[in-house]
């Protein structure tokens, strides 16, 4: 895979190699460390955001591409961090392609569920004629042009499986459907999974043809074809229903890719960790404990359990004062760590030196 070099980062290939090794729970010379610092003197002006509505701002292709470029230009990338930006219309982009409409807010968007019953599911066909699909194509063209030798362009936030069906039906209706329409749910899960593979491959081919890496919102940048399976809806159900309805689809997603990182979001989803760890093709877990639930140090036992199953861990929001405890309690193999709150390059270099001895 021939990858576009990044101007000013002579070690971009080594950064990629460390992140490729992460998927195999391997350590080349040290674990992966993602570390970024805002430039104290931002030399690249951000575009003016003079829009009449949130919708207008999200749909302004030129603004979005210029804002992505400004973000990268005004950031220092240390350790294994690589500049990357993802065209984005929000987490419900994929279910919206079946005919839905989204509501756009300041920093996110959400879909209005639009399928009254599974009896009307025959009309659900995702379309390249949908305005959101066409807008995303415009965004990709603009991001690829703006990012030449400056940042990698990642795939959009795609949610198949249960979270797609929730976009179609809404969470309350979906919870009832598991009891009242179980076969319809299982049939639709198969359909959206198949469609997801087609949509993902569209972006993967578009990006690799332009010398891009494979990256997305979790900020891992790799030459492997990887994805983020998730099932946020599983917070609402027990292990028996999770295993019956959703585990096989998540396994299919993991099997389809060269590497995978499961996004486990919220304490209610921990009920399903044992089942997820049994998926042989799952490489790593991103555990997101949620606001008000402590820090990474409060969840060391969860991280140890994941490592004991032979899976990697993505550690998010590790503060500098927590690093010693992380090194003392976890193994370095299969760790991808984002250190936040670093105020200077000198401080960043000191932290990287410390991690370099964690082998």
C-alpha positions in Angstrom: 0.0 0.0 0.0 1.6 3.3 -1.2 0.9 6.0 1.4 1.0 9.7 0.9 3.8 11.3 2.9 3.1 14.1 5.3 5.2 17.3 4.9 7.3 18.0 7.9 7.0 14.5 9.5 10.1 12.6 8.5 9.0 9.7 10.7 5.5 9.3 9.4 6.3 5.8 8.2 7.4 4.7 11.7 4.3 6.2 13.2 2.3 4.1 10.9 4.3 0.9 11.7 3.7 1.3 15.4 0.0 1.7 14.8 -0.1 -1.3 12.5 1.7 -3.3 15.2 -1.0 -2.2 17.7 -3.5 -4.5 16.0 -1.3 -7.5 16.7 -0.7 -6.5 20.3 2.9 -6.1 19.3 5.4 -3.5 20.5 8.1 -2.4 18.0 10.1 -0.1 20.3 7.3 1.4 22.5 3.5 1.4 22.7 1.5 3.8 20.5 1.2 7.3 22.0 -1.1 9.9 20.4 -0.1 13.4 21.6 -1.1 16.7 20.1 -0.5 20.3 21.3 -2.2 23.4 20.0 0.3 25.9 18.5 0.7 28.8 20.8 0.9 31.1 17.8 -1.7 29.8 15.4 -0.4 30.9 12.1 -3.2 29.7 9.9 -6.5 31.6 10.1 -9.6 29.6 10.6 -12.4 30.3 8.1 -15.1 32.8 9.1 -18.3 31.0 10.1 -20.9 33.4 9.0 -23.8 31.0 8.5 -27.5 31.5 8.9 -28.0 28.1 10.6 -26.2 25.0 11.8 -27.5 23.2 8.7 -25.9 25.8 6.5 -22.5 25.4 8.2 -22.5 21.6 8.0 -23.4 21.8 4.3 -20.8 24.4 3.4 -18.1 22.3 1.7 -15.6 25.0 1.3 -15.8 26.0 4.9 -15.6 22.5 6.2 -12.5 21.7 4.2 -10.8 25.0 5.1 -11.6 24.5 8.8 -10.1 21.0 8.6 -6.9 22.4 7.1 -6.7 25.2 9.7 -7.1 22.7 12.5 -4.2 20.6 11.3 -2.0 23.6 10.5 -2.5 25.0 14.1 -1.7 21.7 15.8 1.7 20.0 16.7 1.6 16.3 16.2 3.9 14.3 18.5 4.6 10.7 19.3 2.5 8.6 16.8 -0.1 11.2 16.2 -0.7 11.8 12.5 -2.8 14.6 11.1 -6.2 13.3 10.0 -9.6 14.8 9.2 -12.9 13.1 8.4 -15.7 14.5 6.3 -18.6 14.3 8.7 -22.4 14.6 8.7 -22.9 13.0 12.1 -23.4 9.5 13.5 -26.7 8.9 11.8 -25.4 9.4 8.3 -25.7 5.7 7.4 -29.3 5.1 8.4 -30.3 8.5 6.8 -29.2 7.1 3.4 -32.4 4.9 3.5 -34.5 8.0 3.3 -34.2 9.8 6.6 -33.7 13.4 7.6 -31.3 14.7 10.2 -31.4 17.6 12.6 -28.1 19.5 12.7 -26.9 21.1 15.9 -23.7 22.9 16.8 -21.4 19.9 17.2 -23.5 16.9 16.3 -26.6 15.8 14.4 -29.3 13.2 14.9 -31.9 11.5 12.8 -35.7 11.6 13.2 -36.8 8.0 13.1 -38.9 7.5 10.1 -40.0 3.9 9.8 -43.5 3.5 11.4 -43.4 -0.3 11.3 -41.4 -3.2 9.9 -44.3 -3.9 7.6 -43.0 -0.9 5.5 -39.4 -2.1 5.5 -39.6 -3.0 1.8 -39.2 0.7 0.9 -35.8 0.9 2.6 -33.2 1.0 -0.1 -30.1 3.1 0.5 -29.5 5.5 -2.4 -26.6 7.3 -4.0 -29.2 9.9 -5.0 -29.8 10.9 -1.5 -28.7 14.5 -0.9 -26.6 13.5 2.1 -24.7 11.0 -0.1 -24.0 13.6 -2.7 -23.0 16.1 -0.1 -20.5 13.6 1.4 -19.0 13.1 -2.1 -18.5 16.8 -2.4 -16.9 16.9 1.1 -14.5 14.1 0.1 -13.3 15.8 -3.0 -12.7 19.0 -1.1 -10.9 17.3 1.8 -8.7 15.2 -0.5 -7.7 18.4 -2.3 -7.1 20.4 0.9 -5.2 17.7 2.6 -2.6 16.8 0.0 0.7 16.0 1.9 -0.8 17.7 4.9 -3.4 15.4 6.5 -5.0 12.0 5.9 -8.7 11.8 5.1 -10.7 9.2 7.0 -14.0 7.5 6.4 -17.2 9.0 7.7 -18.9 7.9 11.0 -20.8 4.8 9.9 -23.0 2.9 12.3 -24.6 -0.4 10.9 -26.2 -3.1 13.0 -28.5 -2.2 16.0 -27.6 1.5 16.0 -28.7 1.8 12.4 -32.0 0.2 13.1 -32.4 2.5 16.1 -32.0 5.4 13.6 -34.9 3.9 11.5 -37.2 3.1 14.4 -36.1 5.0 17.5 -34.8 3.4 20.7 -38.1 2.8 22.4 -39.7 1.1 19.4 -36.6 -0.9 18.8 -36.6 -2.3 22.4 -40.2 -3.4 21.9 -39.4 -4.9 18.5 -37.1 -7.4 20.1 -40.1 -8.9 21.8 -42.9 -8.3 19.2 -41.0 -8.5 15.9 -37.8 -10.5 16.5 -37.6 -12.1 13.0 -38.1 -8.7 11.3 -35.3 -7.3 13.4 -32.9 -10.2 12.5 -33.8 -9.9 8.8 -33.1 -6.1 8.8 -29.8 -6.6 10.6 -28.6 -8.8 7.8 -29.7 -6.3 5.2 -28.0 -3.3 6.8 -24.8 -5.2 7.5 -24.6 -6.2 3.8 -25.3 -2.6 2.8 -22.7 -1.3 5.2 -19.9 -3.4 3.7 -20.8 -1.8 0.3 -20.8 1.7 1.6 -17.6 1.3 3.6 -15.8 -0.2 0.6 -16.9 2.8 -1.5 -14.9 5.1 0.8 -12.0 2.7 1.3 -11.4 2.4 -2.5 -11.8 6.2 -2.9 -9.3 6.9 -0.2 -6.6 4.3 -1.0 -6.7 5.3 -4.6 -5.5 8.7 -3.4 -2.7 7.3 -1.3 -4.6 7.7 2.0 -4.2 5.6 5.1 -7.2 4.0 6.8 -8.5 6.2 9.6 -11.6 7.4 11.2 -13.0 9.2 14.3 -11.0 7.2 16.9 -7.8 8.8 15.5 -5.9 5.5 14.9 -4.1 5.8 11.6 -3.1 2.6 9.9 -2.3 0.8 6.7 -4.7 -2.0 7.7 -8.3 -2.0 6.6 -10.0 -1.4 9.9 -13.4 -0.4 11.4 -15.1 0.5 14.7 -17.9 -2.0 15.4 -20.3 -0.7 18.0 -23.7 -1.3 19.6 -24.6 1.6 21.8 -28.2 0.3 21.9 -26.9 -2.7 24.0 -26.9 -0.4 27.0 -30.6 -1.0 27.1 -30.7 -4.8 27.0 -29.3 -7.8 28.8 -26.7 -10.3 27.7 -29.2 -12.9 26.5 -30.8 -10.5 24.0 -27.5 -9.1 23.0 -26.1 -12.5 22.2 -29.2 -13.6 20.3 -29.7 -10.5 18.2 -26.4 -8.6 17.8 -23.4 -10.7 18.6 -23.3 -12.5 15.3 -23.5 -9.3 13.3 -20.7 -7.8 15.2 -18.6 -10.9 14.5 -19.4 -10.6 10.8 -18.1 -7.0 10.9 -14.9 -8.0 12.6 -14.4 -10.9 10.2 -14.8 -8.6 7.2 -11.9 -6.3 8.1 -8.2 -6.7 8.6 -8.5 -5.2 12.0 -11.3 -3.9 14.3 -11.8 -1.8 17.4 -15.0 -2.3 19.3 -16.5 1.0 20.7 -17.9 0.0 24.2 -19.8 3.0 25.4 -21.2 3.3 28.9 -21.3 1.1 32.1 -24.4 -0.7 30.9 -22.5 -2.1 27.9 -20.0 -3.8 30.2 -22.6 -6.5 30.6 -21.6 -7.7 27.1 -17.8 -7.5 27.4 -17.4 -11.3 28.0 -19.3 -12.1 24.8 -17.3 -9.5 22.8 -14.0 -10.9 24.0 -14.9 -14.3 22.5 -14.9 -12.8 19.0 -11.6 -14.2 17.7 -11.3 -11.6 14.9 -11.8 -8.6 17.3 -8.4 -6.9 17.8 -9.0 -4.3 20.4 -11.6 -2.5 22.6 -12.2 1.2 23.1 -13.8 1.5 26.6 -15.6 4.8 27.1 -16.8 5.0 30.7 -18.7 8.2 30.4 -18.9 11.6 32.2 -18.9 11.4 36.0 -17.6 7.9 36.0 -14.0 8.6 37.0 -10.8 8.4 35.0 -8.9 5.7 33.2 -7.4 4.7 36.6 -10.8 3.8 37.9 -11.2 1.2 35.2 -7.8 -0.6 35.4 -9.6 -4.0 36.1 -11.6 -3.6 32.8 -8.4 -2.9 30.9 -6.6 -5.9 32.5 -9.5 -8.2 31.6 -9.3 -7.1 27.9 -5.6 -7.6 27.9 -6.0 -11.0 29.5 -8.2 -12.0 26.6 -5.4 -11.2 24.1 -7.0 -8.0 22.9 -5.6 -4.5 22.6 -6.9 -1.4 24.4 -7.4 2.1 23.3 -6.8 4.3 26.3 -8.5 7.7 25.9 -7.9 10.8 28.0 -4.8 9.7 29.9 -3.5 12.7 31.8 0.2 13.2 32.4 -0.1 12.6 36.1 -1.8 9.2 35.5 1.0 7.8 33.2 3.1 6.2 36.0 0.1 4.3 37.3 -0.8 3.1 33.8 2.7 1.9 33.2 2.8 0.1 36.6 -0.5 -1.7 36.2 -0.9 -2.6 32.5 1.2 -4.4 29.9 2.6 -2.4 27.0 1.5 -4.9 24.4 -1.5 -3.8 22.4 -1.8 -0.3 24.0 -2.8 2.8 22.0 -2.8 5.7 24.4 -4.0 9.3 23.9 -2.3 11.6 26.4 -4.2 14.8 27.0 -3.5 18.1 28.7 0.1 18.4 27.6 1.1 22.0 27.6 4.5 22.1 25.7 6.7 20.1 23.4 9.2 19.8 26.1 6.6 18.2 28.4 5.5 16.0 25.5 9.1 14.8 24.9 9.5 13.9 28.6 6.4 11.8 28.5 7.5 10.0 25.3 10.8 9.2 26.9 9.0 7.7 29.9 6.8 5.6 27.7 9.9 4.4 25.7 11.1 2.5 28.8 7.7 0.7 29.1 8.7 -2.5 27.4 
